[in-house]
Amino acid sequence: MLGDPDTLPPGRRNMLMALFEDPGTRARCPGWETTALQYIGMLRAAVATDPTHPRATTIIGELSIRSADFRRLWARHEVRETVHGTKLFRHPQVGEITVDWDVYPLPGNPGPVLLVYTAEPGTADAERLQLLASLHATRVTRKAQAERPGLSDVVRRQGLEPRTR
């Protein structure tokens, strides 16, 4: 719902980084500041359990340098252990989608979590999510087809071209 994460280097694939560094993410998040405060609060809660976590310190350091908004909101020192809520997204192709979200801790070190968005079945929001999933699947299929070598490419690479007389 926030764009294609494959367009970002692996080290930049983080919700907080997207919220503070990508204008497109901001445009897709009505109530951007409330969302940013929630994620900052959850990051503070995670950092409290492991203050020297390398990924957390990297994110905090980079955003502190690059974003005045992050510095301003981080300075509020709010800690939130929120594990669920409701979020509104504004997607350029399917419109507004309201989803419920839940956070699930990942196994291993404290800190990393899986954030899952869901919509109530049978609602317009669920239909928009289905449409979004369909659009994504179409893009993935087209990309795979464009990257797949044609038969003539395979034949040439295998040295199986017909010999001319």
N, C-alpha and C positions, 0 to 999 in steps of 0.2 A: 504493500500500500504506500510505501515511501520511495519506491523506485527500485531499480535493479541493483542489488548489492554486488553483483559481479563486475559492475563498472568501477568499483572501489578497490584499492589495494587491501589485502586481508587485514592489515593493521588499522585501517580506517573504518572497518565495518563494526560500528558501535552506535547505538541509539543516541547517546549524549553527543558524540562527535557530529552526527548527522544533524541533530537539533540546533547545534551552535555554529556549524560550519557550512551547511548547505541551505541556501535560500529556498530551494524547492521543497525541502522537508518542512521548513517553517510555513510555507504556503499551504501545505497539506495538513497542517495541524492547527485548526482554529483553537484559540485558547492556548497558544504556544507556550506562554510563560507558565501557566499552571502545569502543563505537561513537563516542562523543563524542571520546575521545582520538584515534582514528584520523582523524576529520575535522579536529580541531584540528591534529594533526601535519601533515596534508596542506595545511592553510591556511598553517601556518608555512613549509613548503617553498615554497609559491607566493609568499608574501610575501618570501621571501629573494631571489627573482628580480626583484621589483618592489615595494620597500618602501613606495612612495607610491601604490600602486594605489587609486583612490578607493573602489571597491566594497569592497575588503578592509579598508581603514581604517574605513569606515563600519560594517561588520559587527563588527569587533573593538571599536570604540568603543561601539556600542550594546549589545553583549552584556556588555562590561565594566561598563557602568552598570547594566544590568537583571538580571544573573545572577551570584549569588555562586558558583554551580557553575562557570560559565565562567571567572570570575576565578581560582578555585582550580586548575582544570585548565590554563588558559593559563599560569599561573605555573610550571608544570613544565618549560616550554621544550622540549618534545619535538618533534622534527622527524621526519616520516615521509613518505617518497616512495612509499608503498604504492600500487600500481596495480591490485591485484586481491585478492579474499578471499572469504569466505563469511559470510553474515549471516542471522540468524534474525529473522523478523518475526512478530508476533502480531496477526492481523487479527480484528476483532470478528465478521465475518460468515463467514469461511472457515477460521479457526483459524491454527495455526502453519505458516509457510512458510519453508523454508530455501532461499536462493538464492545463486548465485555472483555476484560483482560485479566489474566491470572499469571502469577510468577511462580515458577517451579525451580527450586535449587538444583543445580547439576551435581552429580557425584564428584567427589574429590575435594579440592580446596574450597573453603568458603569464598563466596563472591560471585562466580559466574552463575547466571540464571537463564532459564528459558522463559521467554515472554510469549504467551499464547493468546491470540485474539480469536473470539468466537462471536457469532451472531445468533440470535434466537431463530430457530428453524421456522420457515414459513413466513418470515417478515420480509419487507422490502430490503432491509439491510442484508439479510441472508441471500436474497436474489442478486444484489449488487456484488456481494463477495463471490458468488458463483460466476457472474459475468466477468469479474476481474480475474478469477482463476482460469476461465476459458480464454480470455485475451492473452494471459501469460503463457498458457499452453500453446497457443497458436504462434506466439513469438518464438518460443523455444523450438518448436517444430521447424519453423521457417529458418531459424539460425542453423539448426543441425543440418537441414537440407542444403543450405548454402555452403556449409563447411565440408559436406560429404563429397569426396572426389567422384567425378563422373566415371562411367565405364571406360571411356577413352583414356582418362588419366591413369587408371589402374592398369590397363593394357600396356600403355607406354612404359610405366614403371616396371612392369613385370617382363618387359622385352618381348611381348607377344604380338607386336604389331605385324600385320600381314606384310610379307615381303613383296616388293614391287619388282617387276621383270623388266 
